[in-house]
Amino acid sequence: MRVTVRGGKPAIVALGGLLLVGACGARSGAPEAGTAAPAPVPTVAAAPAPAPIPLPDDLEPVPVADRVDAGTVKIKLVADPRRQARVTWGRKDLGVAPLEIVRPRGSAPLDLTVQAPGCLPFHTRAFTDRDDTLTLRLYTEREASGLPGYSAPPAAPSGPTKTRR
């Protein structure tokens, strides 16, 4: 069969698709008399669900089965008792160092602030994945001037100042 496409150029159209459709329709689903029925297809058992992807070891705390207190950690804060350093966690006052904090294992880290009279405030983070002891060294402003990276706060202006308009 010859078909002309726009512009006067001939094109050949294949009827192979129609022939295939006609060949498939000639066969019926029922077996003819005198022929053996096809063998049943064995069913395949459903594959088991894949195992969950294991998380890296550093994301999950390792359970400790041989300890009685496997669900808690003890964080000890050690400071010079003469300084009377008060430890706070946000708004919560935990007490005067030296002290021991008991928290659930794997809970959120504690952002602690330690303040003592005459000393600079000390900020630290304590993690709850294992028992830990933190030794706190508090510095006065005079002692802190020798620390690398420390700069004294700007001096407050003395007396009234005049502003020009």
RASULMO-V924308 format. One record per run of one state. SS is the DSSP state (H for helix, E for strand, - for the rest). FROM is the first residue (numbers start at 0). TO is the last residue. Records with the same first field share a line. If there is no record, write none. Layout:
BEGIN
SS->FROM-TO + FROM-TO
END
This chain:
BEGIN
-->0-0 + 5-7 + 12-14 + 25-70 + 78-79 + 83-84 + 89-90 + 96-97 + 104-108 + 115-117 + 119-120 + 126-130 + 135-138 + 144-164
E->1-4 + 8-11 + 71-77 + 85-88 + 91-95 + 98-103 + 109-114 + 118-118 + 121-125 + 131-134 + 139-139
H->15-24 + 80-82 + 140-143
END
